[in-house]
Amino acid sequence: MTYLPDFKLETYFSKWEFTARYNLCASDAESLSLTELLALAGPEERAAWDRLHLGYTETYGAPALRAAIAATYDGLAPEDVLCFCGAEEGIFAAMHALLSPEDHAVVVTPNYQSAETLPLSICAASGVALDPGDDWSLDISAVEAALRPNTRVISINFPHNPTGKVIPRESFEALVALARARGIALFSDEVYRLLEHDEGKRLPQAAEVYDKALSLGVMSKAYGLPGLRIGWIACRDRDLLGRMERIKHYLSICNPAPSEQLALIALKARDRILARNRALIADNLAALDGFFAEWPDLFEWSAPDGGCIAFPRYKGVEGVEAFAADLVAETGVLLLPASNYRSELGPVPRDRFRIGYGRADCQEALAVLRAYLARNAR
């Protein structure tokens, strides 16, 4: 097996995520307790939970779960859905099913590390960077220039991790047209979809509009249920889904039955869960706007388009790495400095940090951060 380097972000979280008092860089919306989630179940789903058999499950995912997922897409059937143990397993399976050593991939940067590490472990890859000087815009001509005759995958992520960017609809359509013209697979990480702050900016799901597109979804982010470890890929290419299923045989084999049933309950109650999470995110985003307005000499901030994370700039003389390290040591407030987004495919701004605003204690953490800055005013 090709050597995979340390996953910088996950290594950082393994040290701090469960020891820091406030995770102010969390990437998910506020979660639900098991009791709260089961209270959303209809009689049929609750009865299915109570009689749940704890045996092996279907590798593709439970038929009822796949049907519920397919119902969130226009024009897709349950047979167009393959479930995974989280989004990460889906990325792994997709890249190994799509790419061979003779191929080439194009990946948008910055990114969640596996989006580039996995293609690079298989074949050549090129990065196309979002432009921090132009509200993190994506230059479609730069994507086209990065293509090679052997390019097999273009990998994108909107709303974007970590910037929260949603590209304009015309840019998305240009990407789809570019991929379609050359028969290139478009891998679209859509885990933050449904958390756009202006619904008018919401993009179509790639699998709805292009037969060689793969749409990655998960229960972790918009639904706030990362503990379920349920993700999926929707794709009209059923032969490709079959190849990914066979790769899954070497990974999780199948998903946990309790997680699948709980995910089904959540999907059937999706309107209530999403309304709750969007309201919390909107409230926290307004608090962030106010907070950063208080410290214009220390931070450069513009509100993201979607999701529940952002990537502001730190302007302090000691640098963002030292700032984040001192902050968590003194106060227990955890931020994610830009070094965790360093890319092998091109430069990533070094003076940024990821901040999360999807959780219920966000404003409490901001109050602690505000007091820290006041004590250490330069």
C-alpha positions in Angstrom: 0.0 0.0 0.0 1.2 3.5 -0.8 2.4 5.4 2.3 0.0 8.0 3.5 1.4 10.9 5.5 0.0 12.0 8.8 -3.4 13.7 8.5 -2.4 17.1 9.9 -5.8 18.3 10.9 -6.9 15.0 12.5 -3.6 14.7 14.4 -4.1 18.2 15.7 -7.6 17.3 16.8 -6.5 14.1 18.4 -4.4 16.2 20.8 -7.0 19.0 21.5 -10.5 18.1 20.4 -11.6 16.4 23.7 -9.3 18.3 26.1 -9.9 21.9 25.1 -12.7 23.6 27.0 -14.1 25.2 23.9 -13.8 23.8 20.4 -14.2 27.1 18.5 -13.0 25.4 15.3 -15.5 22.6 15.2 -16.7 21.8 11.7 -20.2 20.5 12.5 -23.5 21.8 13.7 -24.7 21.3 17.2 -25.5 17.6 17.8 -28.5 15.9 19.2 -28.7 13.4 22.1 -30.0 9.9 21.4 -33.1 10.8 23.4 -33.7 14.0 21.3 -33.3 12.2 18.0 -35.6 9.3 18.9 -38.2 11.8 20.0 -38.3 12.9 16.3 -39.1 9.4 15.1 -42.5 8.5 13.7 -44.2 5.4 15.1 -42.9 3.2 12.3 -39.3 4.3 12.6 -39.4 4.0 16.4 -40.8 0.5 16.2 -38.1 -0.4 13.8 -35.5 0.9 16.2 -37.0 -1.1 19.1 -36.9 -4.4 17.2 -33.5 -3.6 15.5 -31.4 -6.7 14.8 -27.7 -6.2 15.5 -26.4 -8.3 12.7 -24.5 -7.4 9.6 -26.1 -5.0 7.2 -26.0 -4.6 3.4 -22.8 -3.2 2.1 -24.7 -0.7 -0.1 -26.7 0.4 2.9 -30.2 -0.4 4.2 -32.7 -0.1 1.4 -34.9 2.3 3.4 -31.9 4.5 4.1 -30.9 4.6 0.5 -34.4 5.4 -0.5 -34.5 8.3 2.0 -31.2 9.6 0.7 -32.2 9.3 -2.9 -35.4 11.3 -2.1 -33.1 14.3 -1.3 -31.9 14.4 -5.0 -33.8 15.3 -8.1 -34.1 12.4 -10.5 -32.0 9.8 -8.6 -33.1 6.4 -7.4 -32.0 4.3 -4.4 -29.8 2.3 -6.8 -27.8 5.5 -7.4 -26.7 5.7 -3.7 -23.9 3.8 -1.9 -23.6 4.4 1.9 -20.3 4.6 3.8 -19.1 4.8 7.3 -18.7 8.6 7.2 -17.6 10.8 4.3 -13.9 9.9 4.7 -14.5 6.3 3.6 -16.4 7.6 0.6 -13.5 9.8 -0.5 -11.1 6.9 -0.1 -13.3 4.5 -2.1 -14.1 7.0 -4.8 -10.5 8.0 -5.5 -9.4 4.4 -5.6 -12.2 3.4 -7.9 -11.6 6.4 -10.3 -7.9 6.7 -10.5 -4.9 4.6 -11.5 -1.2 5.3 -11.5 -1.3 6.5 -15.1 -4.0 9.1 -14.4 -4.1 12.8 -13.2 -6.5 14.6 -10.9 -7.2 18.3 -10.4 -8.0 19.4 -6.8 -9.2 22.8 -5.5 -7.1 24.1 -2.6 -7.1 24.7 0.3 -9.0 21.5 1.2 -9.7 18.8 3.7 -6.4 17.0 3.4 -7.6 13.6 2.1 -9.1 15.4 -1.0 -5.5 15.8 -2.2 -3.5 13.2 -0.3 -5.5 10.3 -1.6 -5.2 11.2 -5.3 -1.5 11.9 -4.8 -1.1 8.5 -3.2 -2.3 7.0 -6.5 -1.3 9.3 -9.4 -0.2 12.8 -10.3 -2.4 15.7 -9.2 -2.5 19.5 -9.7 -4.0 22.1 -7.4 -6.1 25.1 -8.3 -6.3 27.6 -5.5 -9.2 29.7 -4.5 -8.2 33.4 -4.5 -8.1 34.9 -1.0 -7.8 38.4 -2.5 -11.0 38.0 -4.5 -13.4 36.6 -1.8 -12.0 33.1 -2.4 -13.2 33.0 -6.1 -12.4 30.1 -8.3 -10.9 30.8 -11.7 -12.5 28.3 -14.1 -9.8 29.1 -16.7 -7.2 28.0 -14.2 -9.0 24.7 -13.8 -9.1 24.3 -17.6 -5.4 25.1 -17.8 -4.6 22.5 -15.2 -6.2 19.7 -17.2 -4.1 17.1 -19.0 -5.0 14.4 -21.6 -5.0 11.9 -18.7 -7.1 13.9 -16.2 -9.8 11.6 -14.8 -11.1 13.6 -11.8 -11.8 17.2 -10.9 -12.4 17.5 -7.1 -14.4 20.4 -5.7 -16.1 21.3 -2.3 -18.8 23.9 -2.0 -19.8 25.3 0.5 -16.0 25.1 1.0 -13.9 23.8 3.9 -12.5 26.0 5.4 -13.6 29.2 3.8 -17.3 28.7 3.5 -17.2 29.9 -0.1 -20.0 29.0 -2.5 -19.1 29.8 -6.1 -21.6 31.4 -8.4 -24.1 29.2 -10.2 -22.5 30.2 -13.6 -19.1 29.1 -12.4 -20.5 25.7 -11.2 -22.2 25.2 -14.6 -18.9 26.1 -16.3 -17.2 23.4 -14.3 -19.8 20.8 -15.2 -19.6 21.8 -18.9 -15.8 21.5 -18.7 -15.9 18.0 -17.2 -18.7 16.8 -19.5 -16.8 18.0 -22.6 -13.8 15.8 -21.7 -15.6 12.9 -20.0 -13.9 13.7 -16.6 -15.5 12.7 -13.4 -16.6 15.6 -11.1 -16.2 14.7 -7.5 -18.3 17.1 -5.5 -17.9 17.2 -1.7 -21.3 18.6 -0.6 -21.2 17.9 3.1 -22.1 21.5 4.0 -24.9 21.9 1.5 -28.2 23.0 3.0 -26.3 25.4 5.3 -26.1 28.3 2.8 -26.8 31.6 4.5 -28.6 32.8 1.4 -30.6 30.0 -0.1 -30.4 31.7 -3.5 -26.7 30.8 -3.6 -27.4 27.1 -3.2 -25.9 25.0 -6.0 -27.4 22.0 -7.5 -26.1 18.6 -6.4 -23.6 17.6 -9.0 -25.0 14.1 -9.4 -28.3 15.7 -10.4 -26.9 17.5 -13.4 -24.0 15.3 -14.7 -23.9 11.5 -15.2 -20.2 11.3 -14.4 -20.5 13.4 -11.2 -20.3 12.0 -7.7 -22.0 13.9 -4.9 -20.6 13.2 -1.4 -23.0 13.6 1.5 -22.9 12.9 5.3 -24.9 13.1 8.4 -22.1 14.8 10.3 -22.2 18.5 9.2 -25.5 20.0 8.3 -27.4 17.5 10.4 -25.0 17.7 13.3 -24.8 13.9 13.8 -21.1 13.0 13.3 -21.3 10.2 15.9 -23.5 8.2 13.5 -20.6 7.8 11.0 -23.0 7.6 8.1 -22.1 9.1 4.7 -22.9 8.3 1.1 -22.0 8.9 -2.5 -24.8 9.5 -5.0 -23.9 8.8 -8.7 -25.7 7.8 -11.8 -22.8 5.6 -12.9 -23.9 2.3 -11.2 -20.8 0.4 -12.5 -18.7 2.9 -10.7 -20.8 2.5 -7.5 -20.2 -1.2 -7.9 -16.4 -0.7 -8.0 -16.6 1.4 -4.9 -18.7 -1.2 -3.1 -16.0 -3.8 -3.8 -13.4 -1.4 -2.3 -15.7 -1.0 0.8 -15.3 -4.8 1.3 -11.7 -4.0 2.3 -12.7 -1.2 4.6 -15.8 -1.2 6.9 -17.6 -3.9 4.9 -20.9 -2.5 6.1 -22.4 0.2 8.3 -23.6 -0.3 11.9 -27.3 -1.1 11.9 -28.1 1.3 14.8 -26.4 4.2 12.9 -28.4 3.4 9.7 -31.7 3.4 11.5 -30.9 6.6 13.4 -29.8 8.3 10.1 -33.1 7.3 8.6 -35.0 8.9 11.5 -32.9 12.1 11.1 -33.5 12.2 7.3 -37.3 11.9 7.8 -37.1 14.7 10.3 -34.7 16.7 8.3 -36.8 19.9 8.0 -36.9 20.2 11.8 -33.2 19.4 12.3 -32.0 21.7 9.6 -34.3 24.6 10.8 -32.8 24.2 14.3 -29.3 24.2 13.0 -29.7 27.1 10.6 -31.2 29.3 13.3 -28.3 28.5 15.6 -25.8 29.2 12.9 -27.4 32.5 11.9 -27.4 33.7 15.5 -23.7 32.7 15.9 -22.7 34.2 12.6 -24.2 37.6 13.7 -22.2 37.3 16.9 -19.0 36.7 14.9 -19.7 39.7 12.8 -20.0 41.8 15.9 -16.9 40.3 17.5 -14.6 40.8 14.6 -15.9 44.4 14.2 -14.4 45.1 17.6 -10.9 44.0 16.6 -10.2 45.3 13.1 -6.5 45.7 13.8 -6.1 42.1 14.7 -8.4 40.3 12.3 -9.5 40.5 8.7 -13.1 39.1 8.4 -15.7 38.6 5.8 -18.8 36.5 6.4 -18.7 33.2 4.5 -21.4 32.1 2.1 -22.4 28.8 3.8 -21.5 26.0 6.1 -20.5 26.6 9.8 -16.8 27.4 9.5 -14.8 30.3 8.2 -11.1 31.2 7.6 -10.4 34.7 8.9 -6.9 36.3 8.8 -4.9 37.0 11.9 -2.8 40.2 11.7 -1.0 40.0 15.1 2.8 40.4 15.0 3.5 37.0 16.7 1.7 35.1 13.9 -1.4 32.8 13.9 0.4 29.7 15.1 1.7 31.3 18.3 -1.6 33.1 18.9 -3.6 29.8 18.6 -1.1 27.9 20.8 -1.1 30.5 23.6 -4.9 30.9 23.4 -5.7 27.3 24.0 -3.0 26.9 26.7 -4.3 29.9 28.6 -8.1 29.7 28.1 -8.9 26.3 26.6 -10.3 28.0 23.5 -9.3 25.9 20.4 -8.8 27.5 17.0 -7.3 25.7 14.0 -4.3 27.5 12.5 -3.5 27.5 8.8 -0.6 25.1 9.0 -3.2 22.3 9.2 -4.3 23.2 5.7 -0.9 23.2 4.2 -1.1 21.8 0.7 1.4 19.8 -1.5 -0.3 21.3 -4.5 0.2 25.0 -4.0 0.4 27.8 -1.5 -2.2 28.3 1.3 -2.2 31.6 3.2 -0.2 31.1 6.5 -1.9 33.8 8.5 -5.4 32.3 8.6 -7.3 30.1 11.1 -10.5 28.1 11.0 -13.2 29.2 13.3 -16.5 27.2 13.8 -19.9 28.7 14.6 -22.2 25.7 14.5 -22.3 24.8 18.1 -24.4 26.0 21.0 -21.4 27.2 23.1 -19.9 29.4 20.3 -20.9 32.7 21.9 -19.6 31.6 25.3 -16.3 30.7 23.7 -16.2 34.1 22.0 -16.7 35.8 25.4 -13.6 34.0 26.7 -11.7 34.9 23.5 -12.8 38.6 23.9 -11.5 38.6 27.5 -8.2 37.0 26.5 -7.7 39.7 23.8 -8.5 42.5 26.3 -6.0 41.1 28.8 -3.3 40.8 26.1 -4.1 44.0 24.1 -1.0 45.1 22.2 
